[in-house]
């Protein structure tokens, strides 16, 4: 489904905002009547989806590795060029199962600049996440910092391809090989992306995708583990179905991680329009790039356009000194306009429980992460956003920055986001 098939968010004040007095936070009309979210679900061809749903209802095969799940796994594996794809009920369970199947234990090195599920998937299984700092440019885990936190208890590394931009896979693979560690990737952001001519999904021992509703490609709720290891794939398939190796034959400990047929139907439908969604994301990215160029203290995170990307995140870094306004103040201004920008991934996993209590001084070893979580914000994109919406968002950001001193002086001392 493209923007022509979706109603765009209804705008509010159609005139351009010319002065700080026009900003909604100071009493002006909000730019949008309806909230504009960072991730609004892409549905695809609704008629084709309903056809598939009717088909599965007629078949009365709703779960337990049905035909749609099998087809989705085959198509994803073929698209990525990987031997095995195991569809799951969600990305978090997929990550938990991959961790257990890979035999991780003791300590595992992860970035703190990630969604909390990356750390929780370890802690849930009584594995200690050891937080590692990230690279200031890529925002991904810094291999040079990985080396400094390896201990005798370290069993593996989990890299996160943040914003869909790949980790330094060569450096991490070398560390894992030399130190005899398992290497997994949380690729929740990176479905459909490539690295050095290979699709994400082909690196490390296994990679995990999220197909949550807010992702550019979704299965309502879902995820998958992909791997080129026959042994690991066989173990994961057992573990996601209670350890059943056949009728009444349980050969391994397991849980219920199965994807349902209705989720797979959504996924198959989404694959058919995925190229259109990526094209919309790319056009949005280019427009943001043009219209935010030259705004003091506001830097758009860019993508390597020689590689494949899904362009599903529009990420800014706000330098408070240069912009004369903080990231949090800018987010508050945007929220008042019904532009629900997000502070990804504030305040960092190490500042959330239980990790804040377990590792109260972790931030001392994470200076880049501590800086980024105060600077980064995500803006709306996707098929629900068009040129008019982006123009209005960028104009509000530019206005707030150009009048940064005045805006800052008029804002409350503390803002609640």
C-alpha positions in Angstrom: 0.0 0.0 0.0 1.3 3.4 -0.9 0.4 6.9 0.2 -2.3 7.0 -2.5 -4.1 4.2 -0.7 -3.8 5.5 2.8 -5.5 8.6 4.2 -2.7 11.0 5.4 -2.9 12.5 8.8 -5.2 15.4 8.8 -3.4 18.7 9.2 -4.5 21.5 11.5 -3.2 25.0 11.0 -2.7 25.1 7.2 -0.7 28.4 7.3 3.0 28.4 7.9 4.2 29.2 11.4 6.2 32.5 11.1 7.1 33.3 14.6 7.4 31.6 18.0 4.0 32.9 18.9 2.5 30.6 16.2 3.9 27.5 18.0 1.3 25.4 19.7 3.3 25.3 22.9 2.8 29.1 23.2 -0.9 29.0 22.3 -0.9 28.6 18.5 -3.0 26.1 16.6 -1.4 22.6 16.5 0.0 21.8 13.1 -1.9 18.5 13.1 -5.4 17.6 14.4 -4.5 13.9 14.6 -1.3 12.6 16.3 1.5 11.9 13.9 3.4 8.9 15.1 7.0 7.7 14.4 5.8 4.3 13.4 2.3 3.9 11.9 1.6 0.4 10.6 1.8 -0.4 7.0 -1.1 -2.7 6.0 -0.4 -3.6 2.3 -3.1 -4.8 0.0 -6.1 -5.2 2.3 -8.2 -7.2 -0.2 -5.3 -9.7 -0.7 -4.9 -9.9 3.0 -8.6 -10.7 3.5 -8.4 -13.3 0.8 -5.6 -15.0 2.7 -7.4 -14.8 6.0 -10.5 -16.4 4.4 -8.3 -19.1 3.0 -6.8 -20.0 6.3 -10.3 -19.9 8.0 -11.6 -22.3 5.3 -8.6 -24.5 5.8 -9.0 -24.4 9.6 -5.3 -24.5 10.1 -4.6 -21.5 12.3 -1.2 -22.3 13.8 1.4 -25.1 14.3 3.6 -24.4 11.2 0.8 -24.0 8.7 1.2 -23.4 4.9 1.4 -19.6 5.2 4.1 -19.8 7.8 6.1 -22.3 5.7 5.7 -20.1 2.7 6.8 -17.0 4.6 9.9 -18.7 5.9 10.8 -19.9 2.4 10.3 -16.5 0.8 12.3 -14.7 3.5 15.2 -17.2 3.3 15.3 -16.9 -0.5 15.2 -13.0 -0.4 18.0 -12.9 2.1 20.0 -15.7 0.7 20.2 -17.6 4.0 19.7 -21.3 4.5 17.2 -21.2 7.3 14.4 -18.9 8.5 12.4 -19.8 11.5 9.3 -17.6 12.0 8.4 -16.7 15.6 5.5 -15.1 17.5 7.6 -12.0 18.2 11.1 -10.7 18.0 11.8 -10.8 21.7 10.9 -14.5 22.0 13.0 -15.1 18.8 16.0 -13.4 20.5 15.5 -15.4 23.7 15.4 -18.7 21.8 18.4 -17.8 19.7 20.3 -17.0 22.8 19.4 -20.2 24.5 20.0 -22.3 21.4 23.5 -20.8 20.9 24.4 -21.8 24.4 25.0 -18.4 25.8 25.6 -18.2 29.5 27.5 -16.2 32.2 28.0 -12.7 30.6 27.1 -11.5 27.1 28.3 -8.1 25.7 25.6 -5.9 24.3 25.2 -2.2 23.6 23.2 0.0 25.9 22.0 2.1 23.0 19.2 -0.3 22.0 15.6 -1.2 22.9 15.3 -2.7 26.3 14.3 -6.1 24.9 17.9 -6.8 23.8 19.1 -6.7 27.4 15.9 -8.3 28.9 16.3 -11.3 26.6 19.5 -12.1 28.4 18.5 -11.1 32.0 15.3 -13.2 31.7 17.5 -16.2 31.3 19.8 -15.2 34.2 22.5 -14.2 31.8 24.3 -10.9 32.7 24.2 -8.3 30.0 27.5 -6.4 30.0 26.9 -3.0 28.5 29.4 -1.7 25.9 29.7 1.7 24.5 28.9 2.6 20.9 30.5 4.4 18.0 29.6 8.1 17.9 29.0 8.1 14.2 27.3 4.8 13.5 25.6 4.5 16.9 26.4 0.8 16.7 28.4 -1.2 19.2 32.1 -0.2 19.2 34.4 -3.2 18.6 37.3 -1.5 20.3 35.1 -1.2 23.5 34.0 -4.8 23.2 37.6 -5.9 23.8 37.8 -4.0 27.0 34.9 -5.7 28.7 35.6 -9.3 27.9 36.1 -11.5 31.0 36.5 -15.2 31.6 32.7 -15.4 32.1 32.0 -13.9 28.6 30.2 -16.3 26.3 29.1 -14.1 23.5 28.4 -10.8 21.8 25.1 -9.4 20.6 25.4 -6.6 18.1 22.5 -4.4 17.1 22.2 -3.0 13.6 20.7 0.3 14.9 18.5 2.2 12.5 19.1 -0.5 9.9 22.8 0.5 9.5 25.0 -2.6 9.8 27.5 -3.1 12.7 31.2 -3.5 11.9 30.6 -7.1 11.2 34.2 -7.9 10.2 35.7 -6.5 13.4 33.1 -8.3 15.6 33.6 -11.6 13.7 37.3 -11.3 14.3 36.9 -10.7 18.0 34.5 -13.6 18.3 36.8 -15.9 16.4 39.9 -15.0 18.3 38.2 -15.1 21.8 36.1 -18.1 21.0 32.8 -16.3 21.6 29.3 -16.8 20.0 28.2 -13.8 17.9 24.5 -13.0 17.4 22.8 -9.9 15.9 19.7 -8.2 16.9 18.6 -7.1 13.5 15.2 -5.8 14.5 15.8 -2.6 12.5 17.5 -4.2 9.5 15.1 -6.4 7.6 15.8 -5.9 3.9 19.2 -4.2 4.5 22.6 -5.2 3.2 26.2 -5.0 4.3 29.2 -5.3 2.0 27.1 -6.9 -0.8 25.4 -9.4 1.5 22.0 -9.2 3.0 21.7 -8.7 6.8 20.9 -12.2 8.1 24.1 -13.8 6.9 26.3 -12.6 9.7 27.3 -14.1 13.0 25.9 -17.4 14.2 22.3 -16.2 13.8 20.4 -12.9 13.3 17.0 -12.0 14.7 14.4 -9.9 13.0 11.3 -8.1 14.5 8.1 -7.9 12.5 6.3 -5.8 15.1 3.4 -3.6 13.9 5.5 -0.5 14.0 8.2 -1.9 11.7 8.1 -1.0 8.1 7.5 -4.7 7.4 5.2 -6.3 9.9 3.2 -9.5 10.6 0.9 -7.7 13.1 3.2 -9.1 15.7 6.1 -11.5 14.9 9.8 -12.1 14.3 12.2 -14.6 12.9 15.6 -16.1 13.4 17.8 -16.6 10.4 21.0 -18.6 10.2 23.2 -20.6 7.9 23.9 -23.2 10.6 22.0 -26.5 10.1 22.5 -27.6 13.7 21.4 -24.2 15.2 18.3 -24.1 13.0 17.3 -27.6 14.0 17.7 -26.7 17.7 15.7 -23.5 17.3 12.9 -25.3 15.5 12.6 -27.7 18.4 12.8 -25.0 21.0 10.0 -22.8 19.5 7.6 -25.7 19.6 8.0 -27.2 23.1 10.8 -29.5 22.0 8.5 -31.6 19.8 10.4 -33.6 17.2 7.3 -35.5 16.1 3.9 -36.6 17.4 4.1 -37.2 21.1 7.9 -37.1 20.9 9.6 -34.4 22.9 13.4 -34.5 22.6 14.4 -31.1 23.9 13.4 -28.4 26.3 11.3 -25.7 24.6 8.6 -23.1 24.8 5.9 -21.7 22.5 7.4 -19.3 20.0 5.3 -20.3 17.0 4.0 -17.7 14.5 0.3 -18.0 13.8 -1.1 -18.4 10.3 -2.9 -15.0 10.4 0.4 -13.3 11.2 2.1 -15.1 8.3 -0.7 -14.0 6.0 0.0 -10.4 6.9 3.7 -11.0 6.3 3.2 -12.5 2.8 0.9 -9.6 1.9 3.5 -7.2 3.2 6.3 -8.7 1.2 4.3 -8.0 -2.0 4.3 -4.3 -1.3 7.6 -4.0 0.5 9.4 -2.4 -2.4 6.8 0.4 -2.5 7.1 1.0 1.2 10.9 1.3 1.0 10.5 3.7 -1.9 8.2 5.9 0.2 10.6 5.8 3.1 13.5 6.7 0.8 11.6 9.7 -0.7 10.7 10.9 2.9 14.4 10.5 3.9 15.5 12.6 0.9 13.0 15.3 1.7 14.0 15.5 5.3 17.6 15.6 4.2 17.0 18.6 1.9 14.7 20.6 4.2 16.8 20.2 7.4 20.1 21.0 5.6 21.8 23.9 7.2 19.7 24.0 10.4 22.3 24.8 13.1 22.9 22.0 15.6 20.5 19.6 13.9 22.2 16.6 12.1 20.3 14.0 10.2 21.6 10.5 10.4 22.4 9.4 6.9 22.4 6.0 5.1 24.9 4.4 2.7 22.9 4.7 -0.5 25.2 2.2 -2.3 23.8 -0.5 0.0 20.3 -1.7 0.4 18.3 -0.1 3.2 14.7 0.1 4.4 15.1 3.8 5.4 12.5 3.2 8.1 14.0 5.6 10.7 14.5 9.4 10.4 17.0 10.1 13.2 18.3 13.5 14.3 21.0 14.5 16.6 20.5 17.8 18.4 23.5 19.7 19.6 22.1 22.0 22.3 25.0 24.4 22.1 24.7 25.0 18.4 21.0 24.8 18.2 20.4 27.0 21.3 17.7 24.5 22.3 17.9 21.1 23.8 16.6 17.8 22.2 14.0 17.5 25.0 12.8 21.0 24.5 12.5 20.4 20.7 10.5 17.2 21.4 8.2 19.1 23.7 7.6 21.7 21.0 6.9 19.0 18.4 4.5 17.1 20.8 2.4 20.2 21.3 2.0 20.2 17.5 0.8 16.6 17.6 4.1 15.4 16.1 5.0 12.6 18.4 8.8 12.5 18.0 10.6 9.9 20.1 13.7 10.0 22.2 15.3 6.7 21.0 16.7 5.0 23.1 16.4 7.2 26.1 17.8 6.9 28.8 19.9 3.8 27.7 19.4 0.3 28.9 21.9 0.8 31.7 19.7 3.5 33.2 16.6 1.2 33.3 15.7 -1.4 35.9 17.0 -3.8 37.0 20.3 -2.7 35.4 20.3 0.8 37.0 20.4 -0.9 40.5 22.6 -3.8 39.5 25.2 -1.6 37.7 24.9 1.9 39.2 28.2 3.1 37.8 27.8 1.6 34.3 27.5 5.1 32.8 31.1 5.8 33.6 32.1 3.3 30.9 29.6 4.5 28.4 30.4 8.2 27.6 29.3 8.1 24.0 26.0 6.3 24.9 25.4 8.8 27.7 25.8 11.7 25.2 23.7 10.2 22.4 20.7 9.4 24.5 20.4 13.1 25.3 20.8 14.1 21.6 18.9 11.6 19.5 15.3 11.8 18.4 13.2 10.0 15.8 10.7 11.8 13.5 7.6 10.4 11.7 8.0 8.7 8.4 6.4 5.8 6.5 3.4 5.6 4.2 1.3 7.8 6.4 3.6 10.8 5.9 3.7 12.8 2.7 5.5 15.9 1.4 3.2 18.3 3.0 3.6 16.8 6.5 7.3 16.6 6.2 7.5 20.3 5.0 5.5 21.3 8.0 7.6 19.3 10.5 10.8 20.6 9.1 9.5 24.2 9.1 8.6 23.9 12.8 12.1 22.5 13.7 13.7 25.3 11.7 11.6 28.0 13.4 12.3 26.6 16.9 16.1 26.6 16.2 16.2 30.0 14.5 14.5 31.5 17.5 16.3 29.2 20.0 17.1 31.8 22.6 13.6 33.3 22.6 11.9 29.8 22.6 14.2 28.5 25.4 13.5 31.6 27.6 9.7 31.1 27.2 9.6 27.4 27.9 9.1 26.1 31.5 12.3 25.3 33.3 11.4 21.6 33.2 9.4 20.0 30.5 7.5 16.7 30.9 7.8 14.4 27.9 
